[in-house]
């Protein structure tokens, strides 16, 4: 059973939430290479009110595809600046290489129930 500890709790847990957790667990199963590459975001603090923390899950094959999760414990918007470099587990092509450096960034809120890009496939 997911995520309940007993039958009563399971029965009371909203089906939408069970589906949400299941979706993320399935995403993690399909994205084992990303999960294995998890790194704490540099320059972020430990979880605390008023500060961001997070992790990067970027493929280390030169593509720098994957996901970055930043967590804010409050509803107050906070800014985060990151260099897409080896500190995140990624070495993107140098601009002089002629290889285009494309970055798709999508912000999702805690109420967004969609699956992240980059999961399970080579997006």
C-alpha positions, 0 to 999 in steps of 0.5 A, spaced: 500 500 500 502 506 498 503 511 502 499 508 508 501 505 514 494 501 515 488 500 511 484 505 515 489 511 513 490 508 506 482 508 505 482 516 507 488 518 503 485 522 497 486 517 490 489 524 487 495 524 492 496 516 491 496 517 484 501 523 484 506 519 489 505 513 484 507 517 478 513 520 481 515 513 484 514 511 477 518 517 474 524 515 479 524 508 476 524 510 469 530 515 471 535 511 475 541 514 471 538 521 473 537 519 480 544 516 481 547 522 479 543 526 484 548 532 487 546 537 492 545 544 489 552 548 491 550 555 494 544 552 497 543 551 505 540 546 509 532 546 509 530 552 513 525 558 513 527 563 508 532 559 504 532 555 498 535 548 498 535 543 492 538 538 488 541 537 481 539 530 477 543 531 470 546 526 466 554 526 466 554 524 458 555 531 456 548 532 454 546 536 461 539 533 460 535 532 467 532 536 472 534 541 478 529 541 484 529 547 488 525 547 494 522 553 498 519 551 505 515 557 504 510 561 499 515 567 499 518 567 492 526 566 492 531 567 487 536 562 485 542 563 480 546 557 478 552 556 473 550 550 469 557 547 470 561 541 473 559 543 480 552 540 478 555 534 475 555 537 468 559 539 463 556 543 457 559 544 450 563 550 450 560 556 446 566 556 441 565 548 440 559 550 435 555 545 439 548 549 440 547 550 448 540 549 449 536 550 456 529 548 457 527 551 464 520 550 467 518 552 474 513 548 477 509 549 483 507 544 489 500 544 486 502 542 479 501 535 478 505 534 472 511 529 471 518 533 470 521 533 463 527 529 462 524 523 466 525 516 463 527 519 456 532 523 453 528 530 453 
